[in-house]
Amino acid sequence: MANDRNSNLPPSPAAVVMVPLPLQGHLNQLLHLSRLISNHNIPVHFVSTTTHCRQAKLRVQGWDPLAVTTIQFHELQNPSFVCPTPNPNSTTKFPSHLQPLCEATTQLRHPVASLLRKLATTTRRLVIIHDSLMGSVIQDFVSIPNSESYTFHSVSAFTMLLYSLRTVCKPFHNLTDPEALTNDHLSFEDCFTAEFKKFTATQHDFTKLNSGRIYNSCRIIEQPMLDLLEKEEKNRNKMLWALGPFNPVDIKRTTKRDKGHKCLKWLDMQEPNTVIFVSFGTTTSFTKEQITEIAVGLKKSEQKFIWVLRDADKGDVFNDHITLELPKGYEDKIKGRGLVVRKWAPQLEILAHPATGGFMSHCGWNSCVESISMGVPIVAWPMHSDQPTNSVLVTNILKVGITIKDWKWRDEIVVAGDVEKAARMLMATKEGAEIRRRAVEMGGGVRKSVREDGVSWLQLHSFVAHITR
């Protein structure tokens, strides 16, 4: 175990242990939540492998986790696992190459249990906040008298509501609009592999041990869904907190950057709301044919863009990555109007920049929350997992985005004309301007919610009061 800073802290009313699934969208959310809780002078212990602690710290944006003395990183030994490369030609877009990593995380049970027992002696109450897919890893907390656990769901409340209705088949009380939840394109078909479904079911079984659930959402975004889920939790004598957005919302929008990523300096030279940000997350792999169609579509749209073109993460992101090919001479042809970023990009800062007027996204929940909180409308292109349901939430319910491809056409390639049409519609039409207006309005409401006496501010204070009771 390394980097165990401040281990001699005096006993506190409560200490929080964060146990994320070691995939980027999960690590990032719980590291952001660590900041929110640590701001209340509560010690937070972030627990993962050495590799994934490093990954989380290097990629987080908007604040410096190493400068926060109340956050300690506990770096456990990396369990051994096969680390396949992403397969863009797979019959499903689900990142099955990450399955070995997910399975390997179960080996962390005993070192985590040992750490929990040690930390329990330093605090009156030990609070474990664990990813819903790390249930088996933290299960031994039940043998520690002064501990309790809370399950963090890395997905939207809307997705969890649908999951409960479709998969668990548990009825919800006062469901006022059942048709909205029975549309054909809201199925989970082809979203996961059978292997991952089995892993998920095993991990979710441990939620029966928890005292409640936590979501990276807020009632500005998902009031009806959160109300329904909260009622079901209360029926089980448990609690629910919507503590989002976890990410900082006060990213400084400066026009003078002596340091920083080249794409931010490029954005500084653009007019407000003129650039569409194109990025498909850390688990998406595209074929060479699909990359070409995107490239041609963005060029033909005649819109300014930043395109993050990189392969899906491996189980160890510090291994070498394949450089994806573009049509010959493409970057010269789009010079001045488009910028291709081939390495890690500062997504949160890009979305916060005034020049950014749209986001072509896979609709991972982390990306959705960041985009919504910054008031940026979305071109939804879901790939797998919870992304199709998030896409429906963003476009059909919140109406802060448009869809480039409905989930029912998931097996078909998205041609250049589709990319061109979507980019133009969002960035250069009255319809797009109206969608942007709604996104800006919702973003303002979300940012207001985290300020003093806002709904998210009150939720966080309620949670802190509860765990320090």
Buried (B, 14 or more C-beta within 10 A) or exposed (E): BEBEBEEEBEEBEBBBBBBBBBBBBBBBBBBBBBBBBBEBEBBBBBBBBBBBBBBBBEBBBBBEBEEBEBBBBBBBEBBEBEBBBBBBEBEBBBBBBBBBBBBBBBBBBEBBBEBBBEBBEBBEBBBBBBBBBBBBBBBBBEEBEEBBBBBBBBBBBBBBBBBBBBEEEEEBEEEEEEEBBEEEBBBBEBBBBEEBEEBBEEBBEBBEBBBBBBBBBBBBBBBBBBEBBBEBBEEEEBBBBBBBBBBBBEBEEEEEBEEEBEBBEBBBEBEEBBBBBBBBBBBBBBEEEBBBBBBBBBBBBEBBBBBBBBBBBBBBBEEEBEEBEBEEEBEEEBEEBBBBBBEBBBBBBBBBBBBBBBBBBBBBBBBBBBBBBBBBBBBBBBBBBBBBBBBBBBBBBBBBBBBBBBBEEBEEBBBBEBBBBBBBBBBBEEEBBEBBEBBBEBBEBBBBBBEEEBBBBEBBEEBBEBBBE
